Amino acid sequence: FKIFRKDGDKMKAAVYTRTGDKGTTGLYTGERVPKQSMRVEAYGTVDEISSALGLARATVRREDVRETIYKVQQLLMSLMADIASLNLPEPYIKYVKMFEETIDKFDNMLQPLSHFIIPGGTPGSAALDIARTTTRRAERCLLRLSETEEVNQQVLICLNRLSDLCFILSRVEVE
């Protein structure tokens, strides 16, 4: 829903709704929950992944990596919607195979890994490493949530594959 405010003689959509002023937020399926709930923490951390990927997309050198990052950012919207929902009839996420195929495509471009990698080879690679570590944190948040609430297991698998994809893309960007 939208809140409208009078701006002179016009009605204008407001960015603020005031519905969260008392420390609750609305889930995608309409339920109100505390802003500090594990579910909000989990989808908020996925939102951070998208921001880190946005930085990576703005700084990577390779167009194929940039396009892949953009596709992932689009998929993360569905991932967040899934986490921010209760009692969905069907899970939103069916992306594991796509992640695996993309990982394999880029991994085939690389030499076998023979040493540990220190983040920061390029700005794009460093941003992808931030996305990777943020993805691992999101996965841990979702695992904690799954101890007390139902969680779509495909979301957990997607996050696991996404961290692998960020690692591979980071390597591709450096080479």
OpenMM code with the backbone's topology and positions (N, CA, C; nanometers):
from openmm import Vec3, app, unit

residues = "PHE LYS ILE PHE ARG LYS ASP GLY ASP LYS MET LYS ALA ALA VAL TYR THR ARG THR GLY ASP LYS GLY THR THR GLY LEU TYR THR GLY GLU ARG VAL PRO LYS GLN SER MET ARG VAL GLU ALA TYR GLY THR VAL ASP GLU ILE SER SER ALA LEU GLY LEU ALA ARG ALA THR VAL ARG ARG GLU ASP VAL ARG GLU THR ILE TYR LYS VAL GLN GLN LEU LEU MET SER LEU MET ALA ASP ILE ALA SER LEU ASN LEU PRO GLU PRO TYR ILE LYS TYR VAL LYS MET PHE GLU GLU THR ILE ASP LYS PHE ASP ASN MET LEU GLN PRO LEU SER HIS PHE ILE ILE PRO GLY GLY THR PRO GLY SER ALA ALA LEU ASP ILE ALA ARG THR THR THR ARG ARG ALA GLU ARG CYS LEU LEU ARG LEU SER GLU THR GLU GLU VAL ASN GLN GLN VAL LEU ILE CYS LEU ASN ARG LEU SER ASP LEU CYS PHE ILE LEU SER ARG VAL GLU VAL GLU".split()
positions = [
    Vec3(0.0839, -0.1180, 0.0000),
    Vec3(0.0000, 0.0000, 0.0000),
    Vec3(0.0873, 0.1228, 0.0000),
    Vec3(0.0313, 0.2338, -0.0415),
    Vec3(0.1067, 0.3581, -0.0450),
    Vec3(0.0395, 0.4603, 0.0442),
    Vec3(0.1200, 0.5387, 0.1075),
    Vec3(0.0740, 0.6527, 0.1857),
    Vec3(0.0969, 0.7766, 0.0995),
    Vec3(-0.0009, 0.8623, 0.0924),
    Vec3(0.0135, 0.9851, 0.0148),
    Vec3(0.0137, 1.1048, 0.1075),
    Vec3(0.0939, 1.2034, 0.0736),
    Vec3(0.1040, 1.3268, 0.1491),
    Vec3(0.0719, 1.4434, 0.0560),
    Vec3(0.0092, 1.5453, 0.1101),
    Vec3(-0.0200, 1.6651, 0.0316),
    Vec3(0.1086, 1.7461, 0.0183),
    Vec3(0.1447, 1.7777, -0.1042),
    Vec3(0.2631, 1.8571, -0.1345),
    Vec3(0.2157, 1.9762, -0.2170),
    Vec3(0.1861, 2.0848, -0.1477),
    Vec3(0.1253, 2.2000, -0.2161),
    Vec3(-0.0154, 2.1626, -0.2592),
    Vec3(-0.0411, 2.1704, -0.3888),
    Vec3(-0.1721, 2.1344, -0.4413),
    Vec3(-0.1776, 1.9894, -0.4883),
    Vec3(-0.0655, 1.9170, -0.4804),
    Vec3(-0.0591, 1.7799, -0.5328),
    Vec3(-0.0505, 1.6788, -0.4201),
    Vec3(-0.0966, 1.5575, -0.4505),
    Vec3(-0.0776, 1.4446, -0.3595),
    Vec3(0.0464, 1.3695, -0.4095),
    Vec3(0.1347, 1.3355, -0.3178),
    Vec3(0.2605, 1.2724, -0.3534),
    Vec3(0.2793, 1.1487, -0.2669),
    Vec3(0.3280, 1.0395, -0.3283),
    Vec3(0.3566, 0.9177, -0.2526),
    Vec3(0.4703, 0.9458, -0.1557),
    Vec3(0.4553, 0.9000, -0.0309),
    Vec3(0.5574, 0.9226, 0.0711),
    Vec3(0.6506, 0.8027, 0.0800),
    Vec3(0.7769, 0.8295, 0.1032),
    Vec3(0.8739, 0.7234, 0.1242),
    Vec3(0.8479, 0.6578, 0.2593),
    Vec3(0.8075, 0.7355, 0.3566),
    Vec3(0.7838, 0.6838, 0.4905),
    Vec3(0.6350, 0.6519, 0.5097),
    Vec3(0.6125, 0.5434, 0.5859),
    Vec3(0.4744, 0.5016, 0.6123),
    Vec3(0.4361, 0.5176, 0.7586),
    Vec3(0.5346, 0.5279, 0.8460),
    Vec3(0.5173, 0.5366, 0.9911),
    Vec3(0.4702, 0.4051, 1.0542),
    Vec3(0.4523, 0.3003, 0.9733),
    Vec3(0.4039, 0.1738, 1.0289),
    Vec3(0.5101, 0.1026, 1.1116),
    Vec3(0.6371, 0.1384, 1.0943),
    Vec3(0.7435, 0.0738, 1.1700),
    Vec3(0.7951, 0.1547, 1.2865),
    Vec3(0.7272, 0.2628, 1.3192),
    Vec3(0.7764, 0.3522, 1.4239),
    Vec3(0.7783, 0.2887, 1.5623),
    Vec3(0.7040, 0.1819, 1.5812),
    Vec3(0.6994, 0.1165, 1.7129),
    Vec3(0.7807, -0.0125, 1.7156),
    Vec3(0.8722, -0.0267, 1.6187),
    Vec3(0.9654, -0.1399, 1.6243),
    Vec3(0.9178, -0.2666, 1.5568),
    Vec3(0.8140, -0.2575, 1.4734),
    Vec3(0.7726, -0.3759, 1.3985),
    Vec3(0.7826, -0.3466, 1.2498),
    Vec3(0.7834, -0.4529, 1.1720),
    Vec3(0.7849, -0.4398, 1.0269),
    Vec3(0.6917, -0.5436, 0.9681),
    Vec3(0.6463, -0.5201, 0.8472),
    Vec3(0.5563, -0.6135, 0.7820),
    Vec3(0.6313, -0.7128, 0.6958),
    Vec3(0.5958, -0.8408, 0.7095),
    Vec3(0.6514, -0.9421, 0.6211),
    Vec3(0.5822, -0.9331, 0.4863),
    Vec3(0.6367, -0.9983, 0.3877),
    Vec3(0.5819, -0.9977, 0.2526),
    Vec3(0.4387, -1.0518, 0.2523),
    Vec3(0.4117, -1.1483, 0.3407),
    Vec3(0.2786, -1.2083, 0.3489),
    Vec3(0.1865, -1.1336, 0.4441),
    Vec3(0.2302, -1.0178, 0.4958),
    Vec3(0.1420, -0.9292, 0.5709),
    Vec3(0.1541, -0.9321, 0.7222),
    Vec3(0.2134, -1.0344, 0.7796),
    Vec3(0.2265, -1.0419, 0.9247),
    Vec3(0.3219, -0.9337, 0.9751),
    Vec3(0.2954, -0.8829, 1.0949),
    Vec3(0.3858, -0.7860, 1.1598),
    Vec3(0.4764, -0.8629, 1.2543),
    Vec3(0.6043, -0.8317, 1.2506),
    Vec3(0.7027, -0.8963, 1.3389),
    Vec3(0.7971, -0.7896, 1.3921),
    Vec3(0.8633, -0.8171, 1.5059),
    Vec3(0.9625, -0.7221, 1.5564),
    Vec3(1.0770, -0.7053, 1.4560),
    Vec3(1.1280, -0.5843, 1.4441),
    Vec3(1.2361, -0.5571, 1.3494),
    Vec3(1.3635, -0.6340, 1.3836),
    Vec3(1.3784, -0.6741, 1.5093),
    Vec3(1.4974, -0.7479, 1.5488),
    Vec3(1.4777, -0.8998, 1.5398),
    Vec3(1.3693, -0.9454, 1.4784),
    Vec3(1.3454, -1.0899, 1.4673),
    Vec3(1.4519, -1.1542, 1.3781),
    Vec3(1.4738, -1.2819, 1.3986),
    Vec3(1.5721, -1.3554, 1.3188),
    Vec3(1.5346, -1.3538, 1.1705),
    Vec3(1.4052, -1.3568, 1.1398),
    Vec3(1.3622, -1.3564, 0.9997),
    Vec3(1.4008, -1.2243, 0.9328),
    Vec3(1.3780, -1.1143, 1.0012),
    Vec3(1.4140, -0.9831, 0.9468),
    Vec3(1.5658, -0.9722, 0.9341),
    Vec3(1.6372, -1.0231, 1.0331),
    Vec3(1.7841, -1.0246, 1.0270),
    Vec3(1.8317, -1.1021, 0.9040),
    Vec3(1.7682, -1.2154, 0.8770),
    Vec3(1.8100, -1.2993, 0.7641),
    Vec3(1.7847, -1.2292, 0.6309),
    Vec3(1.6620, -1.1777, 0.6089),
    Vec3(1.6408, -1.1151, 0.4779),
    Vec3(1.7109, -0.9807, 0.4675),
    Vec3(1.7366, -0.9156, 0.5797),
    Vec3(1.8160, -0.7929, 0.5772),
    Vec3(1.9596, -0.8193, 0.5367),
    Vec3(2.0117, -0.9315, 0.5789),
    Vec3(2.1486, -0.9675, 0.5412),
    Vec3(2.1552, -1.0030, 0.3926),
    Vec3(2.0507, -1.0658, 0.3400),
    Vec3(2.0458, -1.0914, 0.1956),
    Vec3(2.0409, -0.9590, 0.1195),
    Vec3(1.9724, -0.8611, 0.1743),
    Vec3(1.9698, -0.7284, 0.1131),
    Vec3(2.1111, -0.6692, 0.1089),
    Vec3(2.1896, -0.6926, 0.2142),
    Vec3(2.3292, -0.6472, 0.2151),
    Vec3(2.4101, -0.7143, 0.1039),
    Vec3(2.3796, -0.8415, 0.0763),
    Vec3(2.4481, -0.9112, -0.0334),
    Vec3(2.4228, -0.8362, -0.1642),
    Vec3(2.2983, -0.7996, -0.1869),
    Vec3(2.2638, -0.7292, -0.3099),
    Vec3(2.3394, -0.5968, -0.3206),
    Vec3(2.3535, -0.5266, -0.2085),
    Vec3(2.4294, -0.4006, -0.2103),
    Vec3(2.5767, -0.4258, -0.2404),
    Vec3(2.6347, -0.5285, -0.1787),
    Vec3(2.7749, -0.5616, -0.2065),
    Vec3(2.7920, -0.6013, -0.3526),
    Vec3(2.6956, -0.6754, -0.4056),
    Vec3(2.7024, -0.7119, -0.5467),
    Vec3(2.6857, -0.5897, -0.6367),
    Vec3(2.6070, -0.4926, -0.5919),
    Vec3(2.5946, -0.3688, -0.6678),
    Vec3(2.7274, -0.2961, -0.6778),
    Vec3(2.8002, -0.2923, -0.5679),
    Vec3(2.9337, -0.2332, -0.5701),
    Vec3(3.0243, -0.3125, -0.6640),
    Vec3(3.0162, -0.4440, -0.6561),
    Vec3(3.0975, -0.5278, -0.7442),
    Vec3(3.0620, -0.5025, -0.8899),
    Vec3(2.9337, -0.4966, -0.9197),
    Vec3(2.8896, -0.4746, -1.0581),
    Vec3(2.9405, -0.3412, -1.1116),
    Vec3(2.9470, -0.2418, -1.0240),
    Vec3(2.9943, -0.1089, -1.0658),
    Vec3(3.1457, -0.1045, -1.0858),
    Vec3(3.2180, -0.2037, -1.0333),
    Vec3(3.3646, -0.1967, -1.0375),
    Vec3(3.4324, -0.3094, -1.1145),
    Vec3(3.3603, -0.4172, -1.1500),
    Vec3(3.4265, -0.5270, -1.2219),
    Vec3(3.4650, -0.4825, -1.3627),
    Vec3(3.5655, -0.5490, -1.4151),
    Vec3(3.6175, -0.5146, -1.5482),
    Vec3(3.5501, -0.5946, -1.6592),
    Vec3(3.5061, -0.7157, -1.6272),
    Vec3(3.4550, -0.8069, -1.7295),
    Vec3(3.3037, -0.7922, -1.7459),
    Vec3(3.2602, -0.7791, -1.8691),
    Vec3(3.1171, -0.7636, -1.8975),
    Vec3(3.0386, -0.8903, -1.8608),
    Vec3(3.0948, -1.0098, -1.8853),
    Vec3(3.0222, -1.1331, -1.8513),
    Vec3(3.0027, -1.1462, -1.7008),
    Vec3(3.0985, -1.1002, -1.6229),
    Vec3(3.0851, -1.1009, -1.4768),
    Vec3(2.9791, -0.9990, -1.4347),
    Vec3(2.9824, -0.8823, -1.4962),
    Vec3(2.8838, -0.7764, -1.4657),
    Vec3(2.7418, -0.8259, -1.4945),
    Vec3(2.7212, -0.8910, -1.6081),
    Vec3(2.5888, -0.9439, -1.6434),
    Vec3(2.5442, -1.0520, -1.5457),
    Vec3(2.6355, -1.1385, -1.5056),
    Vec3(2.6028, -1.2444, -1.4093),
    Vec3(2.5622, -1.1845, -1.2755),
    Vec3(2.6348, -1.0851, -1.2309),
    Vec3(2.6025, -1.0199, -1.1038),
    Vec3(2.4625, -0.9592, -1.1101),
    Vec3(2.4301, -0.8942, -1.2199),
    Vec3(2.2976, -0.8327, -1.2335),
    Vec3(2.1869, -0.9381, -1.2245),
    Vec3(2.2054, -1.0518, -1.2912),
    Vec3(2.1067, -1.1607, -1.2847),
    Vec3(2.0910, -1.2108, -1.1414),
    Vec3(2.2024, -1.2229, -1.0709),
    Vec3(2.1967, -1.2674, -0.9312),
    Vec3(2.1207, -1.1660, -0.8464),
    Vec3(2.1467, -1.0380, -0.8669),
    Vec3(2.0747, -0.9348, -0.7910),
    Vec3(1.9240, -0.9454, -0.8141),
    Vec3(1.8834, -0.9727, -0.9358),
    Vec3(1.7408, -0.9907, -0.9640),
    Vec3(1.6857, -1.1119, -0.8881),
    Vec3(1.7605, -1.2204, -0.8853),
    Vec3(1.7161, -1.3410, -0.8146),
    Vec3(1.7079, -1.3184, -0.6636),
    Vec3(1.7952, -1.2336, -0.6116),
    Vec3(1.7943, -1.2077, -0.4675),
    Vec3(1.6634, -1.1443, -0.4219),
    Vec3(1.5942, -1.0738, -0.5102),
    Vec3(1.4634, -1.0173, -0.4732),
    Vec3(1.3657, -1.1295, -0.4382),
    Vec3(1.3653, -1.2355, -0.5173),
    Vec3(1.2792, -1.3505, -0.4878),
    Vec3(1.3245, -1.4216, -0.3613),
    Vec3(1.4545, -1.4306, -0.3431),
    Vec3(1.5085, -1.4943, -0.2237),
    Vec3(1.4631, -1.4195, -0.0982),
    Vec3(1.4727, -1.2864, -0.1015),
    Vec3(1.4275, -1.2058, 0.0133),
    Vec3(1.2780, -1.2214, 0.0350),
    Vec3(1.2008, -1.2247, -0.0724),
    Vec3(1.0560, -1.2428, -0.0593),
    Vec3(1.0246, -1.3766, 0.0056),
    Vec3(1.1002, -1.4791, -0.0304),
    Vec3(1.0789, -1.6108, 0.0293),
    Vec3(1.1071, -1.6076, 0.1791),
    Vec3(1.2183, -1.5483, 0.2182),
    Vec3(1.2546, -1.5414, 0.3598),
    Vec3(1.1550, -1.4546, 0.4364),
    Vec3(1.1028, -1.3511, 0.3719),
    Vec3(1.0111, -1.2573, 0.4371),
    Vec3(0.8659, -1.3046, 0.4309),
    Vec3(0.8446, -1.4325, 0.4065),
    Vec3(0.7096, -1.4863, 0.3925),
    Vec3(0.6877, -1.6022, 0.4882),
    Vec3(0.5647, -1.6141, 0.5333),
    Vec3(0.5248, -1.7273, 0.6164),
    Vec3(0.4170, -1.8070, 0.5438),
    Vec3(0.4258, -1.9373, 0.5526),
    Vec3(0.3206, -2.0265, 0.5035),
    Vec3(0.2909, -2.0093, 0.3551),
    Vec3(0.3937, -2.0014, 0.2748),
    Vec3(0.3727, -1.9931, 0.1306),
    Vec3(0.3309, -2.1302, 0.0778),
    Vec3(0.2392, -2.1358, -0.0177),
    Vec3(0.1989, -2.2648, -0.0723),
    Vec3(0.3109, -2.3333, -0.1501),
    Vec3(0.3963, -2.2551, -0.2167),
    Vec3(0.5097, -2.3088, -0.2910),
    Vec3(0.6315, -2.2218, -0.2638),
    Vec3(0.7492, -2.2826, -0.2550),
    Vec3(0.8681, -2.1988, -0.2375),
    Vec3(0.8961, -2.1179, -0.3637),
    Vec3(0.9538, -2.0017, -0.3455),
    Vec3(0.9881, -1.9147, -0.4575),
    Vec3(1.1133, -1.9606, -0.5297),
    Vec3(1.2016, -2.0270, -0.4586),
    Vec3(1.3371, -2.0448, -0.5089),
    Vec3(1.3554, -2.1793, -0.5785),
    Vec3(1.4044, -2.1711, -0.7028),
    Vec3(1.4380, -2.2916, -0.7789),
    Vec3(1.5637, -2.2620, -0.8607),
    Vec3(1.6612, -2.1980, -0.7983),
    Vec3(1.7756, -2.1438, -0.8704),
    Vec3(1.9052, -2.2212, -0.8506),
    Vec3(1.9033, -2.3272, -0.7709),
    Vec3(2.0280, -2.3982, -0.7386),
    Vec3(2.0986, -2.4450, -0.8656),
    Vec3(2.0244, -2.5061, -0.9567),
    Vec3(2.0852, -2.5571, -1.0803),
    Vec3(2.1476, -2.4437, -1.1618),
    Vec3(2.0799, -2.3297, -1.1690),
    Vec3(2.1336, -2.2162, -1.2427),
    Vec3(2.2646, -2.1687, -1.1799),
    Vec3(2.2698, -2.1619, -1.0465),
    Vec3(2.3940, -2.1227, -0.9792),
    Vec3(2.5060, -2.2214, -1.0121),
    Vec3(2.4745, -2.3506, -1.0046),
    Vec3(2.5769, -2.4520, -1.0295),
    Vec3(2.6293, -2.4453, -1.1726),
    Vec3(2.5399, -2.4266, -1.2697),
    Vec3(2.5831, -2.4154, -1.4095),
    Vec3(2.6709, -2.2920, -1.4304),
    Vec3(2.6371, -2.1825, -1.3648),
    Vec3(2.7162, -2.0598, -1.3782),
    Vec3(2.8525, -2.0760, -1.3126),
    Vec3(2.8541, -2.1389, -1.1947),
    Vec3(2.9822, -2.1668, -1.1279),
    Vec3(3.0709, -2.2506, -1.2192),
    Vec3(3.0146, -2.3583, -1.2757),
    Vec3(3.0920, -2.4469, -1.3623),
    Vec3(3.1453, -2.3717, -1.4847),
    Vec3(3.0614, -2.2870, -1.5450),
    Vec3(3.1033, -2.2104, -1.6643),
    Vec3(3.2254, -2.1248, -1.6330),
    Vec3(3.2208, -2.0496, -1.5234),
    Vec3(3.3326, -1.9616, -1.4901),
    Vec3(3.4517, -2.0394, -1.4344),
    Vec3(3.4260, -2.1446, -1.3585),
    Vec3(3.5354, -2.2243, -1.3021),
    Vec3(3.6180, -2.2886, -1.4131),
    Vec3(3.5525, -2.3248, -1.5226),
    Vec3(3.6248, -2.3855, -1.6358),
    Vec3(3.7220, -2.2884, -1.7021),
    Vec3(3.7083, -2.1598, -1.6759),
    Vec3(3.8000, -2.0589, -1.7305),
    Vec3(3.9269, -2.0465, -1.6466),
    Vec3(3.9270, -2.1043, -1.5278),
    Vec3(4.0341, -2.0815, -1.4309),
    Vec3(4.1321, -2.1978, -1.4240),
    Vec3(4.2540, -2.1642, -1.3855),
    Vec3(4.3525, -2.2668, -1.3517),
    Vec3(4.3141, -2.3246, -1.2151),
    Vec3(4.3527, -2.4496, -1.1881),
    Vec3(4.3247, -2.5049, -1.0550),
    Vec3(4.3861, -2.4178, -0.9455),
    Vec3(4.3177, -2.4065, -0.8368),
    Vec3(4.3637, -2.3240, -0.7247),
    Vec3(4.4786, -2.3957, -0.6540),
    Vec3(4.5902, -2.3258, -0.6347),
    Vec3(4.7076, -2.3878, -0.5733),
    Vec3(4.7525, -2.3155, -0.4468),
    Vec3(4.6809, -2.2085, -0.4088),
    Vec3(4.7209, -2.1328, -0.2903),
    Vec3(4.6001, -2.0548, -0.2378),
    Vec3(4.6137, -2.0086, -0.1143),
    Vec3(4.5089, -1.9233, -0.0574),
    Vec3(4.5104, -1.7891, -0.1297),
    Vec3(4.3941, -1.7280, -0.1395),
    Vec3(4.3817, -1.5998, -0.2074),
    Vec3(4.3558, -1.4916, -0.1036),
    Vec3(4.4353, -1.3880, -0.1091),
    Vec3(4.4146, -1.2709, -0.0231),
    Vec3(4.3207, -1.1759, -0.0982),
    Vec3(4.2077, -1.1368, -0.0400),
    Vec3(4.1151, -1.0477, -0.1096),
    Vec3(4.1801, -0.9146, -0.1452),
    Vec3(4.1373, -0.8585, -0.2591),
    Vec3(4.1796, -0.7242, -0.2950),
    Vec3(4.2616, -0.7134, -0.4211),
    Vec3(4.2623, -0.8164, -0.5044),
    Vec3(4.3402, -0.8100, -0.6276),
    Vec3(4.2974, -0.6968, -0.7195),
    Vec3(4.1687, -0.6715, -0.7259),
    Vec3(4.1119, -0.5586, -0.8013),
    Vec3(3.9947, -0.5051, -0.7196),
    Vec3(3.9478, -0.3844, -0.7478),
    Vec3(3.8294, -0.3355, -0.6752),
    Vec3(3.7078, -0.4283, -0.6924),
    Vec3(3.6857, -0.4771, -0.8139),
    Vec3(3.5729, -0.5674, -0.8369),
    Vec3(3.5870, -0.6983, -0.7625),
    Vec3(3.7055, -0.7527, -0.7623),
    Vec3(3.7320, -0.8770, -0.6902),
    Vec3(3.7109, -0.8585, -0.5398),
    Vec3(3.7568, -0.7459, -0.4873),
    Vec3(3.7393, -0.7181, -0.3443),
    Vec3(3.5907, -0.7045, -0.3092),
    Vec3(3.5148, -0.6374, -0.3952),
    Vec3(3.3709, -0.6229, -0.3702),
    Vec3(3.3016, -0.7582, -0.3761),
    Vec3(3.3430, -0.8441, -0.4675),
    Vec3(3.2858, -0.9792, -0.4743),
    Vec3(3.3199, -1.0594, -0.3497),
    Vec3(3.4381, -1.0360, -0.2932),
    Vec3(3.4727, -1.1059, -0.1698),
    Vec3(3.3865, -1.0570, -0.0534),
    Vec3(3.3546, -0.9284, -0.0504),
    Vec3(3.2619, -0.8782, 0.0519),
    Vec3(3.1245, -0.9437, 0.0334),
    Vec3(3.0812, -0.9562, -0.0913),
    Vec3(2.9533, -1.0240, -0.1174),
    Vec3(2.9593, -1.1695, -0.0711),
    Vec3(3.0720, -1.2363, -0.0933),
    Vec3(3.0878, -1.3765, -0.0512),
    Vec3(3.0764, -1.3901, 0.0999),
    Vec3(3.1475, -1.3047, 0.1730),
    Vec3(3.1449, -1.3173, 0.3188),
    Vec3(3.0097, -1.2746, 0.3755),
    Vec3(2.9449, -1.1792, 0.3126),
    Vec3(2.8110, -1.1391, 0.3554),
    Vec3(2.7126, -1.2527, 0.3289),
    Vec3(2.7309, -1.3238, 0.2186),
    Vec3(2.6459, -1.4390, 0.1881),
    Vec3(2.6635, -1.5473, 0.2937),
    Vec3(2.7851, -1.5710, 0.3361),
    Vec3(2.8081, -1.6699, 0.4427),
    Vec3(2.7381, -1.6278, 0.5719),
    Vec3(2.7395, -1.4983, 0.6022),
    Vec3(2.6700, -1.4490, 0.7213),
    Vec3(2.5189, -1.4676, 0.7077),
    Vec3(2.4660, -1.4404, 0.5899),
    Vec3(2.3223, -1.4606, 0.5660),
    Vec3(2.2852, -1.6071, 0.5846),
    Vec3(2.3706, -1.6947, 0.5382),
    Vec3(2.3468, -1.8387, 0.5539),
    Vec3(2.3426, -1.8755, 0.7023),
    Vec3(2.4350, -1.8221, 0.7810),
    Vec3(2.4349, -1.8502, 0.9251),
    Vec3(2.3079, -1.7958, 0.9915),
    Vec3(2.2647, -1.6752, 0.9511),
    Vec3(2.1406, -1.6176, 1.0054),
    Vec3(2.0219, -1.7074, 0.9753),
    Vec3(2.0150, -1.7556, 0.8527),
    Vec3(1.9027, -1.8403, 0.8129),
    Vec3(1.9072, -1.9753, 0.8843),
    Vec3(2.0258, -2.0281, 0.9064),
    Vec3(2.0376, -2.1530, 0.9821),
    Vec3(1.9896, -2.1356, 1.1263),
    Vec3(2.0246, -2.0215, 1.1881),
    Vec3(1.9740, -1.9944, 1.3241),
    Vec3(1.8218, -1.9838, 1.3229),
    Vec3(1.7665, -1.9167, 1.2233),
    Vec3(1.6211, -1.9048, 1.2113),
    Vec3(1.5572, -2.0419, 1.1962),
    Vec3(1.6206, -2.1300, 1.1208),
    Vec3(1.5630, -2.2636, 1.0951),
    Vec3(1.5567, -2.3500, 1.2213),
    Vec3(1.6288, -2.3104, 1.3267),
    Vec3(1.6213, -2.3846, 1.4521),
    Vec3(1.4883, -2.3644, 1.5229),
    Vec3(1.4186, -2.2543, 1.4935),
    Vec3(1.2933, -2.2240, 1.5631),
    Vec3(1.1740, -2.2028, 1.4695),
    Vec3(1.2004, -2.1759, 1.3416),
    Vec3(1.0926, -2.1502, 1.2464),
    Vec3(1.1186, -2.2261, 1.1179),
    Vec3(1.0132, -2.2452, 1.0400),
    Vec3(1.0281, -2.3134, 0.9129),
    Vec3(1.1002, -2.2235, 0.8129),
    Vec3(1.1938, -2.2842, 0.7413),
    Vec3(1.2738, -2.2144, 0.6419),
    Vec3(1.2785, -2.3016, 0.5169),
    Vec3(1.2648, -2.2389, 0.4023),
    Vec3(1.2771, -2.3090, 0.2753),
    Vec3(1.4221, -2.3567, 0.2607),
    Vec3(1.4419, -2.4872, 0.2587),
    Vec3(1.5772, -2.5426, 0.2500),
    Vec3(1.6464, -2.5056, 0.1197),
    Vec3(1.5702, -2.4823, 0.0134),
    Vec3(1.6299, -2.4404, -0.1127),
    Vec3(1.6983, -2.3043, -0.0997),
    Vec3(1.6456, -2.2188, -0.0108),
    Vec3(1.7086, -2.0885, 0.0123),
    Vec3(1.8471, -2.1092, 0.0728),
    Vec3(1.8575, -2.2007, 0.1676),
    Vec3(1.9884, -2.2293, 0.2281),
    Vec3(2.0872, -2.2815, 0.1244),
    Vec3(2.0406, -2.3703, 0.0388),
    Vec3(2.1279, -2.4245, -0.0651),
    Vec3(2.1694, -2.3139, -0.1610),
    Vec3(2.0741, -2.2268, -0.1977),
    Vec3(2.1066, -2.1150, -0.2873),
    Vec3(2.2132, -2.0256, -0.2270),
    Vec3(2.2015, -1.9945, -0.0989),
    Vec3(2.3017, -1.9091, -0.0351),
    Vec3(2.4388, -1.9768, -0.0357),
    Vec3(2.4390, -2.1067, -0.0118),
    Vec3(2.5654, -2.1798, -0.0143),
    Vec3(2.6286, -2.1723, -0.1526),
    Vec3(2.5488, -2.1935, -0.2574),
    Vec3(2.6011, -2.1855, -0.3940),
    Vec3(2.6401, -2.0422, -0.4304),
    Vec3(2.5643, -1.9449, -0.3819),
    Vec3(2.5955, -1.8060, -0.4143),
    Vec3(2.7319, -1.7664, -0.3591),
    Vec3(2.7650, -1.8114, -0.2391),
    Vec3(2.8976, -1.7774, -0.1857),
    Vec3(3.0067, -1.8395, -0.2726),
    Vec3(2.9822, -1.9615, -0.3218),
    Vec3(3.0785, -2.0248, -0.4137),
    Vec3(3.0894, -1.9456, -0.5433),
    Vec3(2.9763, -1.8989, -0.5958),
    Vec3(2.9774, -1.8204, -0.7184),
    Vec3(3.0543, -1.6899, -0.6996),
    Vec3(3.0336, -1.6239, -0.5875),
    Vec3(3.1076, -1.4995, -0.5608),
    Vec3(3.2574, -1.5258, -0.5573),
    Vec3(3.2979, -1.6376, -0.4983),
    Vec3(3.4395, -1.6739, -0.4919),
    Vec3(3.4958, -1.6939, -0.6330),
    Vec3(3.4229, -1.7689, -0.7145),
    Vec3(3.4694, -1.7969, -0.8505),
    Vec3(3.4742, -1.6686, -0.9329),
    Vec3(3.3705, -1.5867, -0.9220),
    Vec3(3.3698, -1.4601, -0.9977),
    Vec3(3.4842, -1.3698, -0.9548),
    Vec3(3.5157, -1.3706, -0.8264),
    Vec3(3.6266, -1.2916, -0.7764),
    Vec3(3.7581, -1.3391, -0.8399),
    Vec3(3.7751, -1.4668, -0.8495),
    Vec3(3.8954, -1.5215, -0.9126),
    Vec3(3.9012, -1.4855, -1.0605),
    Vec3(3.7883, -1.4977, -1.1291),
    Vec3(3.7830, -1.4646, -1.2714),
    Vec3(3.8203, -1.3190, -1.2917),
    Vec3(3.7729, -1.2337, -1.2040),
    Vec3(3.7978, -1.0903, -1.2166),
    Vec3(3.9465, -1.0578, -1.2003),
    Vec3(4.0172, -1.1333, -1.1201),
    Vec3(4.1600, -1.1077, -1.0971),
    Vec3(4.2445, -1.1608, -1.2129),
    Vec3(4.2067, -1.2724, -1.2699),
    Vec3(4.2895, -1.3336, -1.3756),
    Vec3(4.2731, -1.2659, -1.5088),
] * unit.nanometer
topology = app.Topology()
chain = topology.addChain("A")
for resn in residues:
    res = topology.addResidue(resn, chain)
    for name in ("N", "CA", "C"):
        topology.addAtom(name, app.Element.getBySymbol(name[0]), res)
